[in-house]
Amino acid sequence: LHAHLIDFFDTDAVFTGDRSTDFDTELKNFGTEFFRALQLATWVELYRDAPVRALTFVDRAVALSSGAGLVRAPTLRIDLLHCRINALIALDDPRSVARARRDVDRIVHIGTPFAHAVAETARARFARREGEDGEAIARLESAEHAYVALGAMLLATCAKRRRGLWLRDEGRALVIEADAWLVAHGFESPE
């Protein structure tokens, strides 16, 4: 979904100045807008298949968010952990995956319906990685329903589309339905 941003988003520009800015100065200027820029930079780097670089952005966002007190906001904390989970899974090594699992536990501990939905999405990825396709698909469907209940239709549609892709031929109708929704809502390139 973010593919159209990859060519136009300069992730280096997310950092203030020339990256020589000290942490205290960066922290003073840190707020929700900068947090979202770091979050977007993380996703862009993941789409570029650069998980180490993505993790660099997430780690910076963790440090700055903690210093600015933003991690007390449950939604921002969930978003941050979700980014880190995806970067860690993409690294595809046992220590990183174990760390990602601990982050899922942190999300679950938040206890909100949104936290449940995001945790189910992450657990689906773990199941898929371990060859448990039936469990992965069931967890994605659970996440999709949770997102629908929250009115988070973009996230629900993304879960539906991924479920359709994982089901291959059986899921073709889900992918077509999800793509139609995405195009109707302004996404030029659903894949």
Salt bridges, closest charged atoms under 4 A:
ASP12 OD1 - ARG19 NH2 2.85
ASP12 OD1 - ARG53 NH2 2.51
GLU26 OE1 - ARG60 NH2 2.20
GLU45 OE2 - ARG48 NH1 3.11
GLU45 OE2 - ARG53 NE 3.12
ASP59 OD1 - ARG99 NH2 3.63
ASP79 OD2 - ARG36 NH1 2.56
ASP92 OD1 - ARG129 NH2 2.93
ASP103 OD2 - ARG84 NE 2.64
ASP103 OD1 - ARG106 NH1 2.72
GLU120 OE2 - ARG123 NH1 3.57
GLU120 OE2 - ARG139 NH1 2.59
GLU130 OE2 - ARG101 NH2 2.01
ASP133 OD1 - ARG128 NH1 3.74
GLU135 OE2 - ARG139 NE 2.97
GLU141 OE2 - HIS145 NE2 3.72
GLU144 OE2 - LYS160 NZ 3.91
GLU144 OE1 - ARG163 NH2 2.69
ASP169 OD1 - ARG172 NH2 2.54
GLU177 OE2 - LYS160 NZ 2.60
ASP179 OD1 - ARG161 NE 2.45
